[in-house]
Amino acid sequence: MRRRQPASRVRLKPETVWRCLNRLNLSQNKLALRVGISSGYLSQLMTGTRCPSAEVRVELMEALGVTEFDELFILEIVSSSDAENVPVAAGGLAFGAEGPGELQRS
């Protein structure tokens, strides 16, 4: 049976993470500890090989003191052929009242 591909995926913006780590004087390892994930998983998030779950997104935002989803993450719409991934600009999709795990059309 073929696995269904998600219609969108969320990627971490590593440049923002580095800026926040410098501001907070934190290492990647200490951030991983605060978030409750392994340093290897955080490294995969930083390089874009993995996408964070809604729970990890919330933890990252809290640990880094970021309040805006678009400041720390990129939402990509994935085409059915996966040939083209289209990042959604701020305003294309916005937070739902439920928080960063739930998105709604604005």
C-alpha positions as CSV (number, residue, x, y, z in Angstrom):
1,M,0.0,0.0,0.0
2,R,1.3,3.4,-0.9
3,R,2.0,5.9,1.9
4,R,0.0,9.2,1.5
5,Q,2.2,12.3,1.2
6,P,1.3,15.3,3.4
7,A,-0.1,18.3,1.5
8,S,2.4,20.6,3.4
9,R,5.5,20.3,5.5
10,V,7.1,22.7,8.0
11,R,10.9,23.3,7.9
12,L,13.0,25.1,10.4
13,K,14.8,28.3,9.5
14,P,18.4,27.6,10.7
15,E,19.6,31.2,10.3
16,T,16.9,32.3,12.8
17,V,17.9,29.4,15.2
18,W,21.5,30.5,15.1
19,R,20.6,34.1,15.8
20,C,18.5,33.1,18.8
21,L,21.2,30.7,20.1
22,N,23.7,33.6,19.9
23,R,21.3,36.0,21.6
24,L,20.6,33.4,24.4
25,N,24.3,32.3,24.6
26,L,23.1,28.6,24.0
27,S,24.7,25.7,22.2
28,Q,22.8,23.4,19.9
29,N,23.2,20.7,22.5
30,K,21.7,22.8,25.3
31,L,18.8,23.8,23.0
32,A,18.1,20.1,22.3
33,L,18.1,19.4,26.1
34,R,15.6,22.3,26.7
35,V,13.3,21.1,23.9
36,G,13.5,17.5,25.0
37,I,15.0,16.1,21.7
38,S,18.3,14.5,20.8
39,S,21.1,16.7,19.4
40,G,21.1,14.4,16.4
41,Y,17.4,15.1,15.7
42,L,18.0,18.9,16.2
43,S,20.9,18.7,13.7
44,Q,18.5,17.0,11.2
45,L,15.9,19.7,11.7
46,M,18.6,22.4,11.1
47,T,19.8,20.8,7.9
48,G,16.2,20.2,6.6
49,T,16.4,16.4,6.4
50,R,13.6,16.1,9.0
51,C,10.5,18.2,9.7
52,P,9.5,19.1,13.3
53,S,6.2,17.8,14.7
54,A,3.7,20.3,16.1
55,E,4.9,19.5,19.7
56,V,8.5,20.1,18.8
57,R,7.6,23.3,17.0
58,V,5.9,24.6,20.2
59,E,8.9,23.6,22.3
60,L,11.4,25.2,20.0
61,M,9.4,28.5,19.9
62,E,9.2,28.6,23.7
63,A,12.9,27.7,24.2
64,L,14.1,30.3,21.7
65,G,11.6,33.0,22.9
66,V,10.0,33.3,19.4
67,T,6.3,34.2,19.3
68,E,5.7,34.3,15.5
69,F,5.5,31.0,13.6
70,D,6.9,32.6,10.3
71,E,9.9,33.9,12.1
72,L,11.2,30.3,12.9
73,F,9.5,28.1,10.3
74,I,8.8,27.8,6.6
75,L,5.6,26.2,5.5
76,E,6.0,24.4,2.1
77,I,3.0,23.2,0.1
78,V,4.0,19.8,-1.5
79,S,2.7,19.1,-4.9
80,S,1.3,15.6,-5.6
81,S,4.3,14.7,-7.8
82,D,6.6,16.2,-5.2
83,A,8.4,17.8,-8.2
84,E,7.7,21.3,-6.9
85,N,7.7,22.5,-3.3
86,V,6.3,25.9,-2.9
87,P,7.1,27.9,0.3
88,V,4.1,29.9,1.5
89,A,4.7,33.5,2.2
90,A,3.6,35.1,5.5
91,G,-0.1,35.8,5.1
92,G,-0.7,32.8,2.8
93,L,-1.4,30.7,5.8
94,A,-1.8,31.9,9.3
95,F,-2.0,30.4,12.8
96,G,-5.3,29.0,13.8
97,A,-6.6,29.8,17.3
98,E,-5.2,26.5,18.3
99,G,-1.6,27.6,17.9
100,P,1.3,26.6,15.7
101,G,0.2,23.0,15.3
102,E,-3.0,24.0,13.6
103,L,-3.0,26.2,10.6
104,Q,-5.9,27.7,8.7
105,R,-6.3,29.7,5.5
106,S,-6.3,33.5,6.1
